[in-house]
Amino acid sequence: MASEAPKIVWSERVGRFETEGKEAYLEYELRDGGRVMDILHTYVPRTKRGLGLASHLCIAAFSHAQSHSLSVIPSCSYVSDTFLPRNPSWNSIVHKQDLKSHI
Protein backbone atom coordinates (compact mmCIF):
# COMPACT_ATOMS: atom_id res chain seq x y z
CA MET A 1 0.00 0.00 0.00
CA ALA A 2 1.53 3.30 -1.10
CA SER A 3 1.45 6.06 1.46
CA GLU A 4 1.22 9.78 0.87
CA ALA A 5 4.50 11.70 0.68
CA PRO A 6 5.32 13.34 4.02
CA LYS A 7 5.01 17.09 4.37
CA ILE A 8 8.47 18.63 4.60
CA VAL A 9 8.84 22.01 6.32
CA TRP A 10 11.73 24.44 5.78
CA SER A 11 12.92 25.81 9.13
CA GLU A 12 15.22 28.54 7.87
CA ARG A 13 15.99 29.91 11.35
CA VAL A 14 17.61 26.64 12.46
CA GLY A 15 18.96 25.53 9.08
CA ARG A 16 16.78 22.46 8.68
CA PHE A 17 14.26 20.73 6.51
CA GLU A 18 11.98 18.69 8.78
CA THR A 19 9.04 16.37 8.61
CA GLU A 20 5.92 18.06 9.95
CA GLY A 21 6.31 16.40 13.35
CA LYS A 22 10.03 17.31 13.43
CA GLU A 23 10.94 13.65 13.95
CA ALA A 24 13.12 13.40 10.86
CA TYR A 25 15.31 16.23 9.61
CA LEU A 26 18.15 17.35 7.36
CA GLU A 27 20.60 19.94 8.74
CA TYR A 28 22.54 22.37 6.57
CA GLU A 29 24.70 25.50 6.77
CA LEU A 30 25.02 28.20 4.15
CA ARG A 31 28.57 28.96 3.07
CA ASP A 32 30.33 31.25 0.59
CA GLY A 33 28.15 34.26 1.30
CA GLY A 34 24.95 32.23 1.21
CA ARG A 35 25.58 30.80 -2.26
CA VAL A 36 26.41 27.24 -1.16
CA MET A 37 24.27 24.87 0.93
CA ASP A 38 26.42 22.42 2.89
CA ILE A 39 24.22 19.47 3.87
CA LEU A 40 25.70 18.27 7.15
CA HIS A 41 23.39 15.58 8.51
CA THR A 42 20.17 13.69 7.95
CA TYR A 43 18.34 11.96 10.78
CA VAL A 44 15.40 9.57 10.67
CA PRO A 45 14.28 7.83 13.89
CA ARG A 46 14.79 4.07 13.92
CA THR A 47 11.03 3.46 13.90
CA LYS A 48 10.61 5.49 10.68
CA ARG A 49 13.58 4.14 8.70
CA GLY A 50 13.01 2.40 5.38
CA LEU A 51 10.05 4.63 4.47
CA GLY A 52 11.98 6.99 2.20
CA LEU A 53 11.93 9.95 4.60
CA ALA A 54 15.63 10.74 4.14
CA SER A 55 15.13 10.82 0.38
CA HIS A 56 12.11 13.15 0.72
CA LEU A 57 14.19 15.47 2.93
CA CYS A 58 17.00 15.49 0.36
CA ILE A 59 14.62 16.23 -2.49
CA ALA A 60 13.20 19.17 -0.53
CA ALA A 61 16.70 20.53 0.19
CA PHE A 62 17.97 20.04 -3.37
CA SER A 63 14.79 21.55 -4.84
CA HIS A 64 15.20 24.55 -2.52
CA ALA A 65 18.86 24.92 -3.49
CA GLN A 66 18.04 24.70 -7.19
CA SER A 67 15.21 27.25 -7.01
CA HIS A 68 17.50 29.68 -5.13
CA SER A 69 20.50 29.15 -7.46
CA LEU A 70 22.59 27.52 -4.72
CA SER A 71 25.13 24.77 -5.18
CA VAL A 72 25.25 21.90 -2.67
CA ILE A 73 28.11 20.35 -0.73
CA PRO A 74 27.07 16.79 0.24
CA SER A 75 28.99 16.54 3.53
CA CYS A 76 26.41 14.10 4.92
CA SER A 77 27.37 10.52 4.05
CA TYR A 78 23.75 9.57 3.28
CA VAL A 79 23.59 12.33 0.66
CA SER A 80 26.97 11.56 -0.94
CA ASP A 81 26.89 7.75 -0.70
CA THR A 82 23.19 6.91 -1.13
CA PHE A 83 20.98 9.77 -2.32
CA LEU A 84 23.17 11.16 -5.13
CA PRO A 85 24.10 7.76 -6.64
CA ARG A 86 20.37 6.90 -6.72
CA ASN A 87 19.41 10.36 -8.03
CA PRO A 88 22.19 11.44 -10.41
CA SER A 89 20.06 14.19 -11.95
CA TRP A 90 20.90 16.33 -8.89
CA ASN A 91 24.66 16.14 -9.58
CA SER A 92 24.34 19.26 -11.74
CA ILE A 93 24.01 21.44 -8.61
CA VAL A 94 26.69 19.72 -6.52
CA HIS A 95 29.44 22.21 -5.67
CA LYS A 96 32.39 21.54 -7.94
CA GLN A 97 35.14 22.55 -5.50
CA ASP A 98 35.82 20.37 -2.48
CA LEU A 99 35.47 22.86 0.37
CA LYS A 100 35.62 20.27 3.17
CA SER A 101 39.37 20.69 3.49
CA HIS A 102 38.94 24.46 3.89
CA ILE A 103 36.35 24.38 6.68
Salt bridges, closest charged atoms under 4 A:
GLU18 OE2 - ARG16 NH1 3.55
GLU20 OE2 - LYS7 NZ 3.83
GLU23 OE1 - LYS48 NZ 3.78
GLU27 OE2 - ARG16 NH2 3.27
GLU29 OE1 - ARG31 NH2 3.01
ASP32 OD1 - ARG35 NH2 2.91
ASP38 OD2 - ARG31 NE 2.72
